[in-house]
Amino acid sequence: MPLLVKLSTTLRKQVPGYDPNTGLDLEFVPGESAEGLIQRLGLDPKRIKIIMVNGRSAALDQELRDGDRVGLFPPVGGG
């Protein structure tokens, strides 16, 4: 089963072919961490503020499992 990746706001423009309606299905790589996935997408891990795996907060070193749903969010400003 592929990984389903959903990107938020400005991250969407940084990944070619990303469709915000469907997300991105990527091949599962055994042993890959969230950070590895972020790098595989061509994103800078320092630009990711929140990682969600299957609806739960995760760290960069979280090992991903086949079929996981991953959400990535950049820092958000406001006031």
C-alpha positions in Angstrom: 0.0 0.0 0.0 1.4 3.4 -0.8 1.9 6.3 1.6 -0.6 9.1 1.3 1.1 12.5 1.7 -0.9 15.7 2.3 0.9 19.0 2.1 -0.3 22.3 3.6 -0.2 25.8 2.2 3.2 26.8 0.8 4.6 23.3 0.7 2.2 22.4 -2.0 3.9 24.6 -4.6 7.3 23.0 -3.8 6.5 19.5 -4.9 5.9 19.1 -8.6 2.7 17.3 -9.5 1.1 17.7 -6.1 -2.7 17.8 -6.2 -4.2 19.3 -3.1 -7.5 17.5 -3.7 -6.0 14.0 -3.7 -2.6 14.4 -2.1 0.3 12.4 -3.3 0.6 8.6 -3.3 4.2 7.5 -2.8 5.9 4.1 -2.8 6.5 2.8 0.7 10.2 2.4 1.5 10.8 0.1 4.5 12.7 1.7 7.3 12.2 5.3 6.0 11.6 8.0 8.6 9.4 11.0 8.2 12.6 13.0 7.6 13.6 10.6 4.8 10.2 11.1 3.2 10.5 14.9 3.5 13.9 14.8 1.8 12.6 12.4 -0.9 10.0 15.0 -1.7 12.8 17.6 -2.1 11.7 19.6 1.0 14.0 21.0 3.7 13.2 19.3 7.0 14.0 22.6 8.8 11.0 24.1 6.9 8.5 21.6 8.4 7.0 22.6 11.7 4.3 19.9 12.2 4.3 16.3 11.1 1.2 14.2 11.4 1.1 10.5 10.9 -2.3 8.9 10.8 -3.7 11.9 12.6 -1.1 12.0 15.4 1.8 14.3 16.0 5.1 12.7 14.9 8.8 13.5 15.1 11.3 13.6 12.2 12.7 10.3 13.3 9.3 8.6 13.2 9.6 5.4 11.2 6.8 5.1 8.6 4.7 2.0 8.0 3.1 0.8 4.8 -0.2 2.6 4.2 0.5 5.5 6.6 -1.2 8.9 6.0 1.4 11.7 6.4 0.5 15.4 6.8 3.3 18.1 6.6 2.8 21.7 7.7 5.2 24.7 7.5 5.5 27.3 10.3 2.4 29.5 10.3 2.4 33.1 11.4 -0.4 35.2 12.6 -1.4 37.6 15.2 
